[in-house]
Amino acid sequence: MRAIILVGGLGTRLRPLTDNLPKPLVPIAGVPLMTRTLRRLQAQGVREVVLAVQYLAAAFHKRYGDGAALGLRLRIVEEPQPLGTAGAVRYAATLAGELSDGPTLVLNGDELTTLDVAALWRHHQTAGGLATIAVRQVVDPTAFGVVVSDAAGRVTAFQEKPAAGTALANTINSGAYVFERAAIEQIPAATFAMLERDLFPQLLADGAIIAAYPHSAYSQDIGTLAGYLAANAAVLLGQIPGERPLGREVAPGIWAGAGVQIDPAATLVAPTMLGAGTQVGPGVLIERSVLWERVTIESDATVRDAVLATGSRVARATLLVDQAVGSQQNPTIEA
């Protein structure tokens, strides 16, 4: 199997954490999201990966190189300007020489998921369409792209972020696809285009078969602070098979990297991650938070439902709630 991963977004909703670090490289329980994704793909039989990058592209080159360390043949393709999800697929596939016969797996790069891509691939081959979309059910689809399908599992309509009470279904696009070459060739070259708004409606209008692949795997978009904390919590609490935090578990759901110093008079509430070199002072209360590396929390401070980037410092007696604190430093742990 070969895959294209879309990692060109600016990560605007996750700022300031993404001011100098691409969203797919933010750590999830101490390990970059993209590293977790690549490891899982390799374990499921993917051997060739193309990263379609745009924002802070050098960071991907520096961390992954040619992918050999992960057992992959990795190519990093830089978009000359933002091309949208569909435009990025066309550009990456063309530049990487992927427009050959046979299907191509495409994944959003900002999702922590346990999706079985091998099963998705097989479903696509059986369905016989030009494209297959992985879909999952949610209680409230208003924040998502809704995918409507018939009894045969063929997509019949799309609905983007419907207003409350107007959703045509509660089945949403899960950000994983398989495309035949003929589908990718329909995307205009060097043009901004979106899969959801441009390619898929055009395929339907042309009478092409788009299959829906329903799944119940864990899937969490990390594009917001709440989503990022939820993904970390799932890993820290051991809720995702095969995904382990970096470091050691000092108490249930509380993990610490190398060299972490925790004052005996501090209180930690799970799920919480303390990155390598972090120092926690006396009287500190940390609840449900993610601290990257070399963070300092001075005495009597309270950190709740927050994320602190590498090198951050929280002053004495500070109250920090529902916030992300950025940094000009990046995590250095090679995980």
SEKOLMI-411510 format. One record per atom (N, C-alpha, C): residue in three letters; y, x, z. Coordinates in steps of 0.02 Angstrom, whole numbers, plus 50000, padded with zeros to 5 digits. Layout:
N
ALAYXZ/...
END
This chain:
335
MET499405004250000/MET500005000050000/MET500635004350000/ARG501145002049966/ARG501785005249967/ARG502305000349994/ALA502815002850027/ALA503304998550059/ALA504015001150049/ILE504484996450044/ILE505194997950046/ILE505454994750110/ILE505814998650150/ILE506114996050212/ILE506864996150204/LEU507174990350216/LEU507894989550207/LEU508254991550271/VAL508614997250268/VAL508934999850328/VAL509665001750315/GLY509994998150269/GLY510664999950250/GLY511224996350287/GLY511054991950334/GLY511564988050368/GLY512004992150414/LEU512584989350430/LEU513074992750473/LEU512934991750547/GLY512514986950565/GLY512384985550635/GLY512994983150673/THR513414979250640/THR514064977250669/THR513984973450734/ARG513494968950738/ARG513424964850799/ARG513164968850858/LEU512914974850846/LEU512644978950900/LEU513134984450921/ARG513724984550892/ARG514214989550913/ARG514414988350985/PRO514584993751022/PRO514705000651000/PRO514075005150996/LEU513485002351008/LEU512885006451008/LEU512755009550939/THR512985006250887/THR512865008550819/THR513475011950788/ASP513955013750828/ASP514545017150800/ASP514365023650766/ASN513885027350793/ASN513685033650763/ASN512925034450759/LEU512575028750761/LEU511845028750756/LEU511635022550717/PRO511255023250663/PRO511035017350625/PRO510605012750669/LYS510675006350659/LYS510315001450700/LYS509565002750702/PRO509235004350646/PRO508505005550650/PRO508305011650691/LEU508785015850709/LEU508625021750749/LEU508785020850823/VAL509035015050844/VAL509155014050915/VAL508475013950951/PRO508445016751011/PRO507805017051046/PRO507595010351075/ILE506955008851067/ILE506645003151099/ILE506175005951152/ALA506365005251215/ALA505985008251270/ALA505865015651258/GLY506395019051234/GLY506385026251227/GLY506165028851159/VAL505905024651115/VAL505655026751049/VAL506055023150996/PRO506325026750946/PRO506715023350894/PRO506325017650861/LEU506675012150849/LEU506355006450817/LEU505995008550753/MET506325012550711/MET506025014450647/MET505395018550657/THR505375022750708/THR504765026550722/THR504195021850739/ARG504335016850780/ARG503815011950796/ARG503575008250733/THR504045006550690/THR503875002950628/THR503445007250582/LEU503645013550572/LEU503275017950528/LEU502575019450555/ARG502505020350619/ARG501845021550649/ARG501395015550638/ARG501665009550648/ARG501255003550640/ARG501055002650566/LEU501505003950520/LEU501345003350449/LEU500795008350430/GLN500865014450454/GLN500365019550437/GLN499675017550464/ALA499665014650524/ALA499035012550553/ALA498715006750516/GLN499125002950479/GLN498874997150442/GLN498734998750369/GLY498785005050350/GLY498575007050283/GLY499125008350234/VAL499755007950255/VAL500305009750211/VAL500345017350207/ARG500405020050147/ARG500435027250138/ARG501085029650106/GLU501415025350068/GLU502045027150036/GLU502595022550061/VAL503145025550084/VAL503705021650110/VAL504355024250080/VAL504765019550059/VAL505445021050036/VAL505925017850085/LEU506385021850113/LEU506915019150156/LEU507525018150113/ALA507765011950108/ALA508375010450070/ALA508955010750119/VAL509325016350117/VAL509845017650167/VAL510535017550136/GLN511035016650179/GLN511735016950156/GLN512175019650212/TYR512165016350270/TYR512585018250327/TYR512255023950365/LEU512635029350376/LEU512395035150414/LEU511715037650389/ALA511665038450323/ALA511025040250292/ALA510745046950317/ALA511195051650334/ALA510965058250354/ALA510515057950416/ALA510625052950458/ALA510225052450519/ALA509485051250504/PHE509345047550451/PHE508655046350431/PHE508335052650403/HIS508715056350362/HIS508455062650335/HIS508285067450392/LYS508735067950441/LYS508635072650496/LYS508025070950537/ARG507915064650550/ARG507365062750595/ARG506695062650559/TYR506665060250496/TYR506015059050466/TYR505835063650408/GLY506315066850377/GLY506155071350322/GLY505735067950269/ASP505165071150253/ASP504725068250201/ASP504185063850230/GLY504205062650296/GLY503725058150328/GLY503055061150345/ALA502955067550329/ALA502305070650339/ALA502085070450412/ALA502555071150458/ALA502385071150529/ALA502085064450551/LEU502225059150513/LEU501955052550529/LEU501375050550484/GLY501155055350443/GLY500595053850398/GLY500785049550339/LEU501425049950318/LEU501675045850264/LEU501995050150209/ARG502015047350149/ARG502435050250096/ARG503075046150096/LEU503605049150123/LEU504225045550135/LEU504765047950088/ARG505115043150058/ARG505695044850018/ARG506285040850044/ILE506855044150050/ILE507465040950074/ILE507945040350015/VAL508105034049998/VAL508535032649941/VAL509205029949967/GLU509745033349949/GLU510405031449973/GLU510765027049921/GLU510965021149941/GLU511355016749898/GLU512055019649888/PRO512335019449828/PRO513015022049817/PRO513545017649851/GLN513385011249859/GLN513815006549895/GLN513365000849919/PRO513584996749967/PRO513154991349990/PRO512944986749932/LEU512304985549926/LEU512034981749870/LEU511714975149891/GLY511714973649957/GLY511374967649980/GLY510624968649983/THR510274963850012/THR509554964750021/THR509174965049955/ALA509354960849907/ALA509014961049842/ALA509214967149801/GLY509874968449799/GLY510114974249762/GLY509814980749788/ALA509724981149854/ALA509424987149883/ALA508704988049862/VAL508334982449859/VAL507634982849836/VAL507604985349765/ARG508014982549720/ARG508004984749650/ARG508194992049644/TYR508714994149679/TYR508955001049674/TYR508425005849701/ALA508155004349760/ALA507655008849790/ALA507025009149748/ALA506805003449723/ALA506195003349683/ALA506275007349618/THR506845006549587/THR506975010049523/THR507045017449534/LEU507445019449583/LEU507585026549594/LEU506965030149619/ALA506555026649658/ALA505955029849685/ALA505365029449638/GLY505475026449579/GLY504925025949532/GLY504405020949551/GLU504605015949592/GLU504115011049617/GLU504015005149569/LEU504405004749515/LEU504324999149469/LEU503725000349423/SER503155000549455/SER502525001249418/SER502124994949429/ASP501574994449394/ASP501154988549403/ASP500894988149474/GLY500834982149499/GLY500594981149567/GLY501144979149614/PRO500964976149670/PRO501454973549717/PRO501784978849760/THR502354976949789/THR502724981149835/THR502894977149897/LEU502734979949955/LEU502914977050019/LEU503644978650035/VAL504024973650058/VAL504724974650076/VAL504824971950147/LEU505154976050189/LEU505254974050259/LEU505984975050278/ASN506244970450319/ASN506884971650352/ASN506784976950405/GLY507264981550411/GLY507194987150457/GLY507444986050526/ASP507674979950542/ASP507954978650608/ASP507524973850649/GLU506874973750634/GLU506424969050667/GLU505864972950702/LEU505764971450766/LEU505174974050801/LEU504634968650794/THR504094970450762/THR503584965350747/THR502884968350748/THR502404963950762/THR501704965850758/THR501364962650697/LEU501764960650649/LEU501494957450589/LEU500954961750557/ASP500404958650539/ASP499864961950503/ASP500044962250429/VAL500324967750407/VAL500554968150338/VAL499974968550289/ALA499404971050312/ALA498814971050268/ALA498584963950253/ALA498624959550303/ALA498444952550292/ALA498954949150247/LEU499594950750256/LEU500114948150212/LEU499984950250140/TRP499804956550131/TRP499664959250064/TRP499074955550032/ARG498544954450071/ARG497954950850044/ARG498134943650026/HIS498534940450069/HIS498734933550055/HIS499114933149989/HIS499554938049978/HIS499934938149916/HIS499474938649856/GLN498994942949860/GLN498534943949803/GLN498124937649789/THR497944934049842/THR497564927949834/THR497994922249807/ALA498624921949830/ALA499064916449810/ALA499254916749736/GLY499294922749709/GLY499424923449638/GLY500124922049615/GLY500614922649660/GLY501304921449641/GLY501684927849627/LEU502334927049611/LEU502764932949601/LEU503014935849667/ALA503014931749719/ALA503254934049784/ALA502904930249840/THR502864933449897/THR502604930249958/THR503084931850015/ILE503234926750055/ILE503684927550112/ILE503304926250176/ALA503344930850224/ALA503054929650290/ALA503514924850327/VAL503224919650356/VAL503614914550391/VAL503314913350460/ARG503734911150505/ARG503494909350572/ARG503884903250597/GLN503594899850646/GLN503914893950673/GLN504334895550734/VAL504904892250740/VAL505344892950798/VAL505534886050822/VAL505764885650884/VAL505974879250912/VAL506644877150881/ASP507104881950877/ASP507774880550851/ASP507914884950790/PRO507914882150730/PRO508004886250670/PRO508724887150649/THR509204884850688/THR509904884750665/THR510204891650653/ALA509914896850683/ALA510184903550674/ALA509814907450620/PHE509364904150584/PHE508924907650538/PHE508934904650468/GLY508604908150423/GLY508484905450356/GLY507844901450356/VAL507894894950342/VAL507314890550343/VAL506944890950276/VAL506284891150279/VAL505864891150219/VAL505424884950220/VAL505484880850169/VAL505104874650163/VAL504534875750114/SER503934873750134/SER503354874550089/SER502944868150088/ASP502524867450036/ASP502114861450029/ASP501424862650060/ALA500994857650053/ALA500334858050083/ALA499914863750056/ALA500074865949995/ALA499704871549965/ALA499974878349985/GLY500494878350027/GLY500784884750048/GLY501264887749999/ARG501514883749952/ARG502004886249905/ARG502714884249927/VAL503174888949923/VAL503854887649944/VAL504184882749895/THR504524877749924/THR504864872749883/THR505624872749892/ALA505874875549947/ALA506594875449959/ALA506774880550012/PHE507414882450012/PHE507704886850062/PHE508314883350092/GLN508444884750155/GLN509024881950190/GLN509284887250238/GLU509884889550227/GLU510164895050266/GLU510544892550327/LYS510304894150387/LYS510624892550450/LYS510874885350453/PRO510414880650454/PRO510614873550453/PRO510964871450517/ALA511404866650511/ALA511734863750570/ALA511214860050612/ALA511354859350677/ALA510894855950722/ALA510714848950695/GLY510074847550693/GLY509844841050671/GLY509764840250597/THR509924845550558/THR509874845050485/THR509334849350455/ALA508974853150496/ALA508464857750469/ALA507904853950433/LEU507714856450375/LEU507184853450336/LEU506494855350363/ALA506464860550404/ALA505844862850435/ALA506024867450493/ASN505534869050534/ASN505654873950587/ASN505294880550571/THR505154881550508/THR504824887650484/THR505354892250454/ILE505394898450478/ILE505934902850457/ILE505674909150422/ASN506104912150383/ASN505974918450350/ASN505904923850404/SER505344927550402/SER505194932450453/SER505384939550431/GLY505694940350373/GLY505944946950353/GLY505424951750326/ALA504874949050300/ALA504354953150269/ALA504124949750206/TYR504054953550152/TYR503914950650087/TYR503434955150047/VAL503114952149997/VAL502764955949946/VAL503014953549878/PHE503214958249835/PHE503484956549770/PHE503064959749714/GLU502964955949661/GLU502704958849600/GLU503274962149562/ARG503094966649517/ARG503604970149478/ARG504054965149441/ALA503764959849414/ALA504164954949376/ALA504704951749418/ALA504584950949483/ALA505094948049527/ALA505654953049538/ILE505484959249551/ILE505994964349563/ILE506424965449501/GLU506114964949442/GLU506484965949380/GLU507004960449367/GLN506934954849401/GLN507424949449393/GLN508064950649432/ILE508064955649477/ILE508664957349515/ILE509124961549470/PRO509754959649461/PRO510204963649419/PRO510284970649447/ALA510254975649404/ALA510324982649425/ALA511044984049446/ALA511114988249498/ALA511764990649522/ALA512254984949536/THR511994979449563/THR512404973649577/THR512244971049647/PHE512754968949684/PHE512644966049750/PHE512284959349742/ALA511704958749775/ALA511324952549772/ALA510894952049835/MET510774945849856/MET510394944549916/MET509734941249898/LEU509214943149934/LEU508564939949924/LEU508614932449937/GLU508924930649994/GLU508924923750017/GLU509354919249973/ARG509934921649952/ARG510404917449916/ARG510364918049840/ASP510084923549816/ASP510084924849744/ASP509384924949714/LEU508964929749736/LEU508324930549703/LEU507854924549713/PHE507754922549776/PHE507274917149788/PHE507464910549755/PRO508094908349761/PRO508274902149724/PRO508184902749649/GLN508324908749621/GLN508234909749550/GLN507494909249530/LEU507064912349570/LEU506344911949556/LEU506104904649557/LEU506334900849607/LEU506144893849610/LEU506394889949550/ALA507024891249531/ALA507314887849473/ALA506934889349409/ASP506644895349406/ASP506264897349347/ASP505544894849348/GLY505364891549403/GLY504684888849408/GLY504174893849432/ALA504394899549458/ALA503924904649483/ALA503604902349548/ILE503014904849561/ILE502664903349624/ILE502894908349677/ILE503144905649733/ILE503294909549792/ILE502844906849847/ALA502424911149875/ALA501964908949927/ALA502254910149996/ALA502074905850043/ALA502264906850113/ALA501654909350151/TYR501764914550191/TYR501224917250233/TYR501394915850306/PRO501114910650336/PRO501284909150406/PRO500934913950454/HIS501284915950505/HIS500984920450555/HIS501274918750624/SER500924921150674/SER501154920050743/SER501244926650780/ALA501334932050742/ALA501424938650773/ALA502094939050809/TYR502134943750856/TYR502774944850890/TYR503284947250839/SER503884944650844/SER504414946550798/SER505084945650832/GLN505484950950835/GLN506134950650868/GLN506654954650830/ASP507164951250806/ASP507734954550775/ASP508144957850830/ILE508314964250821/ILE508684967850873/ILE509424968150858/GLY509664964050812/GLY510354964650788/GLY510894962450835/THR510734959350891/THR511224957550942/THR511024960651008/LEU511484960651056/LEU511334963451122/LEU510754959651154/ALA510764953051149/ALA510224949051178/ALA509564950551144/GLY509564951151078/GLY508954952751042/GLY508694959651057/TYR509154964351064/TYR508964971251080/TYR508644971551149/LEU508954968251198/LEU508674968251266/LEU507994964651267/ALA507924959351228/ALA507284955751226/ALA506724960151199/ALA506864963951146/ALA506364968351118/ALA506164973751168/ASN506654976751201/ASN506504981651252/ASN506084978651308/ALA506274972751331/ALA505914969451385/ALA505174968351367/ALA505054966251306/ALA504364964951284/ALA503934971251287/VAL504224976951267/VAL503854983251270/VAL503784985651343/LEU504314985251381/LEU504304987651450/LEU503804983751493/LEU503724977351478/LEU503284973051517/LEU502574972851489/GLY502444976951438/GLY501764977351410/GLY501544971251372/GLN502014967751341/GLN501854961551307/GLN501674962451233/ILE501744968651208/ILE501604969851137/ILE501034974951131/PRO500454972851110/PRO499894977451103/PRO500064983351057/GLY499904989251081/GLY500014995251041/GLY500694998351048/GLU501154995151083/GLU501824997851092/GLU501924999751165/ARG502045006251176/ARG502105008751245/ARG502795011951254/PRO503095011051313/PRO503735014551326/PRO503635022051330/LEU504185025751321/LEU504165032951329/LEU504305034651401/GLY503885038951431/GLY503995041051500/GLY503445038451546/ARG503625037251608/ARG503135035051658/ARG503385028651692/GLU502915024551712/GLU503085018351745/GLU503155019551820/VAL503765019251846/VAL503885020651917/VAL503785014551961/ALA503785008751931/ALA503645002351964/ALA503494997451907/PRO503164991851921/PRO502994987251867/PRO503604985351824/GLY503564986951759/GLY504104985251714/GLY504714989751717/ILE504674995151755/ILE505234999851761/ILE504975006751739/TRP505285009451686/TRP505055015751657/TRP505605020951659/ALA505395027151669/ALA505865032751674/ALA505635038551631/GLY506105041451594/GLY505965047351554/GLY505955053651596/ALA505885059351563/ALA505845065751597/ALA506505067351633/GLY506445070151693/GLY507035072551729/GLY507475067151758/VAL507255061051761/VAL507655055651791/VAL507675056451867/GLN508265055551895/GLN508365055951968/GLN508615049151993/ILE508225046252039/ILE508395039652067/ILE508475040352142/ASP509065038952168/ASP509175039352239/ASP508745034152275/PRO508445035952332/PRO508015031252369/PRO508385024852389/ALA509045025152394/ALA509435019252414/ALA509645014952355/ALA509395016452296/ALA509545012452236/ALA509025006952228/THR509215001552195/THR508764995952182/THR508704994852107/LEU508094994552083/LEU507964993352012/LEU507564986952003/VAL507764982851956/VAL507424976551942/VAL507174976551870/ALA506524975051862/ALA506214975051795/ALA506454969051753/PRO506414969951687/PRO506244975951649/PRO506844980651642/THR506734986951657/THR507274991951652/THR506994998451625/MET507385001651582/MET507205008151553/MET507735013251572/LEU507525018951600/LEU507975024451616/LEU507785030351572/GLY508225032151526/GLY508085037551480/GLY508095044351514/ALA507825049351480/ALA507765056151507/ALA508435058651533/GLY508405062051590/GLY508995065151618/GLY509485060551652/THR509315054251659/THR509765049351690/THR509785050351766/GLN510365049251795/GLN510455049951868/GLN510725043351896/VAL510385040951948/VAL510565034651980/VAL510735035952052/GLY511345034352073/GLY511595035952139/GLY511405030852192/PRO511595032252255/PRO511425027852311/PRO511795021152307/GLY511465015852329/GLY511785009352330/GLY511835006052262/VAL511565009152211/VAL511615006452142/VAL511105000852134/LEU511304995652096/LEU510854990252077/LEU510834989952001/ILE510234990851973/ILE510134990351900/ILE509634984851887/GLU509834979851849/GLU509414974151834/GLU509344973051759/ARG508734972851735/ARG508584970851666/ARG509024974551615/SER509044981051621/SER509504984951579/SER509144990751545/VAL509454993351493/VAL509184998951456/VAL509695004651456/LEU509505010251486/LEU509925016151488/LEU509605021351443/TRP509995023851396/TRP509735029051351/TRP509685035551390/GLU509835041151361/GLU509735047651395/GLU510375049951429/ARG510265053851483/ARG510805057351519/ARG511375052551540/VAL511185046751563/VAL511665041951589/VAL511765043151664/THR512375042551688/THR512525043451759/THR512795036951787/ILE512475034451840/ILE512705028451875/ILE512915030551945/GLU513565030451958/GLU513815032652023/GLU513685027452077/SER513775029452139/SER513575025452197/SER513875018452197/ASP513475013752220/ASP513685006752232/ASP513875002952169/ALA513715005552111/ALA513845001952049/ALA513294996952036/THR513464991651998/THR512974986651979/THR512954986151903/VAL512354986851875/VAL512254986351802/VAL511744980851790/ARG511954975651754/ARG511514969851746/ARG511514967551673/ASP510924966951643/ASP510854964651574/ASP511314968551528/ALA511274975151533/ALA511734979551497/ALA511344985051462/VAL511684988251414/VAL511414994051379/VAL511924999651382/LEU511715005551404/LEU512165011251408/LEU511895016751363/ALA512305018851315/ALA512095023851267/ALA512095030751299/THR511815035551263/THR511725042351287/THR512375045351313/GLY512335048351374/GLY512915051751403/GLY513415047251436/SER513275040751441/SER513755036151472/SER513795037551548/ARG514365035651576/ARG514465036251648/ARG514775029851675/VAL514475027251728/VAL514745021251761/VAL515025023451828/ALA515665022151837/ALA516025024551897/ALA515795020751960/ARG515945023752016/ARG515765021052082/ARG516005013752089/ALA515565009552115/ALA515715002552132/ALA515904998252072/THR515745000552012/THR515884996651951/THR515374990951943/LEU515614985251918/LEU515174979751900/LEU515144979251825/LEU514544980351796/LEU514454980251724/LEU513924975051707/VAL514124969651675/VAL513674964051661/VAL513724961951588/ASP513154960951556/ASP513124958451487/ASP513554962551440/GLN513504969051444/GLN513914973451402/GLN513494979051373/ALA513754981851319/ALA513484987951290/ALA514014993251293/VAL513844999151317/VAL514305004751322/VAL514085010051272/GLY514535011751226/GLY514365016551174/GLY514465023751196/SER514345028251149/SER514385035351163/SER514465039051097/GLN514735045151101/GLN514765049451042/GLN514155053951038/GLN513685053151086/GLN513075057151085/GLN512495052751061/ASN512015055951030/ASN511415052451008/ASN510815054551050/PRO510305050251058/PRO509705052251093/PRO509395058451059/THR509115062851100/THR508825068951073/THR508065069251078/ILE507765064651115/ILE507045064551121/ILE506725063351052/GLU506295067851032/GLU505955067050967/GLU505315062950978/ALA505395056450973/ALA504825052050985/ALA504665048050922/
END
